[in-house]
Amino acid sequence: MDTATYKKVLTQRGCTYAYYHTPNPHKGRPTVLLLHGFPSTAEDWSSQYNYLIERNYGVIAPDMLGYGGTDNPTEADAYKGKDMAQDVVDILDTEGIERAVVVSHDWGVLIGTRLVNYHPDRVLASIFISHGCFQPDPQFSYEKLIENLRDVFGYWDFFASNGAAALIEEGLDTFYTMFFAADPDLAVAKMASRGKFRPWMESNNRADLPLFWSEDDKRKHQAALMKGGLQGPLNWYVARVRSLENKDDETVPNENYRFRAPTLFISTLKDVVCIASVNEAQLRKYCDQLSVKEIDSNHWVMFEKRNELNKAFAEFLAKL
């Protein structure tokens, strides 16, 4: 991505965000807002970003809070979805963009959802990748969540625990060979299940990298991720595990639980954590205009099946 398009803005609540922005050269085409998840930066969208600007779409790709050139507050209270959604709106306001097609992946889906909940007038359409949506839940409890999903989201409590950031930073290669594991069965056995990820990290084990990455690719990704350390990125988990958003969730109007704008779900069929069928079913409860595109990929579809993902974007955008 062109560093000449990399900018910074101070949001209303005092957070500095870094983001890439290439304006739309033809006003007839919308701006696409790309929201990454964990453990990523805006750079993870490079294939999609370049694909879209080549087709004359405007594109904005922020480093989300805690990542890259954006501020990384150490207090988990800063990582509530309502506040981060307002941060993103501040970026749109800075660039004079009224409405955008909001694309989100992984934890970026939290912000993609909160934009619909709190700022539906700013969302022209939504594309959710891998994860369906994070609907507000004033009664959210992590312990209740994992009663039936212990072998899916069991690693969250490790990420939210004291010392997790330091342990992962010390064993970054060990972390990468698990979180980007080439073998999905390994991720299920040693990451997703509760109580398994910390022992993996402490053992300093290694596993094979996925085929879409070389060793050099991994090193570049690690360098971008580690600019501000990992406590900021992990605070997204801390905020959720501690139910810090529950009070904000009480303020979402009932009518804003529904997704009235056109919505595309990119279903990643080999994803062992964001189970495709579960997430599609969730979106079907709330979307008035839902389309689904299945891609035979793991969670990291922007790397593994980038061409298929780009094509899915183009087909959806052409219908708006």
N, C-alpha and C positions, 0 to 999 in steps of 0.2 A: 504494500500500500504506500502511496506517495506521502512522504513526510511533510511535504509542502501543504497538505490538506489537514494536517494535525493541529488542532486548536485547543484552547482552554477557555473556560467560562466559570465565573463565580456564581453559584446558585443563590437563591433567596435566603436559604438557611446557612449560608457561609461555607459550603463545600465547593472545592475546585474540581471540576470535571474536565478530563481530556477526551477529545473525540476527533474522529475523522469526518470530514464533510466535503462532499463534492456536490455542488448545487445542480439542480435540474436545468439543463440548457434549453429544454423545450417545455414550456409551462403546461402542455397537455398531459404530461406524464407525472405521476406522483413521486413523492419522496418516500424512500423505504428506510425505516429505522431498525437497525440490527442490534439486538440485546443479547449479549453472551451470558453464559452461566459459569459454573465452577468446574475445573480450575482453568480459566481461560482469560483472554484479553480480546480487545477488538481485532487483533491480528488474526484470530482464528477464523474471521469472516473474510479473509483476503480473497479467496476464490469467488465468493458470492458478491463481494463489494465490486471487484473488477468486472465481473460478468454484468452486473446491473448498470454500472456507469457506461460501459460500452454500448448499452442499449438505451442510453439517454434517460435513465432514471436518476433522480437525486438520491443520494445515500448518506445517512448519518450512522456512524458506528462508534458508540462511546466505550471507553474503558469504564466498566461499572464500578460502583463505590468499593474501594478496597484494592483495586487492581491497576496495574500499569501506571500511567501518568496521573490518574485520578487520586484524590485524597484517600487515605486509609485510616479512618478513625479507629482507635483501639477499643472504644466502648460499643458494645453490641446494640445499645439503644439507638444508635445512629442508623442501623440497618433495617428499619421497618419499611415495609412495602409502600405505605402511603407517602412517606417522606421521600423515598427514592423515586417514586413515580412523579412527584412534583419536581424533583431535580431534572428528570428527563423532559418534562414540560418546559422547564426553564431553558433547556437547550433548544427546544423547538422555537420558543419565543425569541431567543437570541438570534436565530437564523430566519425569523419571519415565516415560519412554516405553520399553517393553521391545522392541517391534518396530515397524517402519515399512515402508511401501511406498516404495522408494527410486527416485526419478526422476532420471535424469542425462542431460546433454547435453554433447557435445564433451569437453573435458578433465574435466568432472564424471564422465564415464564411468569414468575411472581410479579414482575414489573409489568409485563404485557397484560396480565390479568388486572392489576390495580389501575392501569390506565383506562381500561374499560369500566371498572367500578367507580372511579372518581372523575375521570375526564373522557367520557364516551364521545364527546364532540370533537376530540382531537384524533380519534381513531377512524381512519377510512376503511380499514380492513385489518384482520389479524391472521398471522401465520404462526402456529404453535408447532414446535419441533420436539418430538419425543415425549415431552410431558404435556398433558392435556391442559390443565389450568390449575391455579391456586385460588379457589373461591374463598371468600371471607368466611371465617368461622370463629365467632366470639367465644366459643367454648373449646377451642382447639387445645388438645393435650397430646404431647408426644407419646406418652405412655399408652394412651388409648389408640393412637395411630398404629403402634407396632404390636398391639394385641393380635392382629391378623396379618401384620406385615413385618414380623420380626426378622425374617430372612430376606427382606428387601431394603428397608431403611434402618436396619440395626446399627449401621456404622455412624449414624448421625450423633449418637451420644459420645462416641470417641472424638469426633470432630469438634464437639461442643465442650470437651473436657479441658481442664487446665493442663498446659504443657503439650497439647496436641500439635500446635504450630511449630514449636521448637523440635519436637520429635520428627515431624515430617520434613522440616527444613534440613535436619541433619542427615536424613536418609531419603533424599529427594529421588534418587534413582529407584530405590525400593518402592516408594510411593507411586512413581510413574509406571513401573511395570505391573502394578496392580490396578491403578485407576484407569489405565489405558491397556489393560490386559488383552493380549491376542486370544487367549483362551477364556471364553465366557464362563465356563464351569469353574475356573479358578476364582473369578470375581464373585461368583455366588458363594463358593465355599469359604473364601478367606477375606471377603470385604463386606458383602451385603449383610451377612448374618451378624447379629448382635454379639459383641465380645470377641470377634475374630480379627478385626483390622489392627488393633494395637499390637497383639502378639506377632502379626506379620511384620509390622514396622520394626519391632524390637529385635526380630530375628535377622534383620538385614538380608532377607531373601531377594531373589531376582526371578523374573519371568521374561518370556519373549516379548519383544515390542510388536505392535501390530504392523502389518505389511505396508500400511500407508505412510509409515514414518521411518526415516533413516535415523542413525545416531545423531547426525548433524541437525536434523529437524527437531529432535527431542531437546537438544542443547539450546537451540534458539527459543523454543517454547518455554523452557525452564527459565531462561534469562529474562524473558518478558514477564513471566509470572512472578518472579522473585524480586522485582523492582522495589516493592514495598513490604516484602515478607508475606507470610501466610495468615497472620492473625486477622487482618482485614477480611480476606476471602472467607475464612472460617467463621467469622462473625455472622454471616448469613445463616449458618446452621445454629449458632448460639441463640440468635434472636428467635428462631423458630422453636427450638427445643425448650426455651424458657417462656414460650407463649407471650412474647413481648408485643405482638401485634393485636392481641385479642380485644383490647379496648378500642383501638382504631377500627377494627372490623365491625364493631357495633354501629359505626357511623355510616356504613355503606347503605344507600337507599335500596329498598327491596327490588325496585325496577332495574337497578344497575347490576343485578346478578346475571341478567341475560345478555348474551352477545348478539346484538341485532345486526351488526355489520357483517358483510361476508367474511367467513372464517375458513381457513385451510388447516387441517391437521396433517403433519408429516409423520406418518406412523413408521417407526424404525423397528422392523420385525425381529431383529436379533438382539434388541436391547433387553438386558437381564434385570435391570432395575426399574426403568420406566416401561412397564409391561404394556405393549401396544394395545391389546384388547381392553385393558382396564382404563387406559387414558382416553381411548376413543369413546368408550361408554360414558365416561364422565362428561366429555364435551357435548355429547348428544343430548344430555339433560338440559343444557343451557344455551345452545346455539340455534338461532333461527335460520341461518344460512350456512350449513356446514358442508364442506367438501373434505374428502379424505384421500390422501395419496400414500400408498404403501411403498416403502423402499426396503429392500432386503439388505439392511445395514445394522451395525451396532449403534450405540449411543452417539458416536462421533461421525455422523453422516456427512458433515461439512468437509471432512477429510476423506473418509472411506468411499463415499459415493457422491463426490462433489458435482459431477456432471449431471447426475440424475436429480440432485437437489436443485441445481440451477435451472434445469428444464422445468421442474415442478413450479418454481417461482415464476418463470416466464409465462407458463400456461395460466396460472392463477391471475397474475397481474394483467394479462391481456383481456380478461373478462370484466375488469373493473370499469 
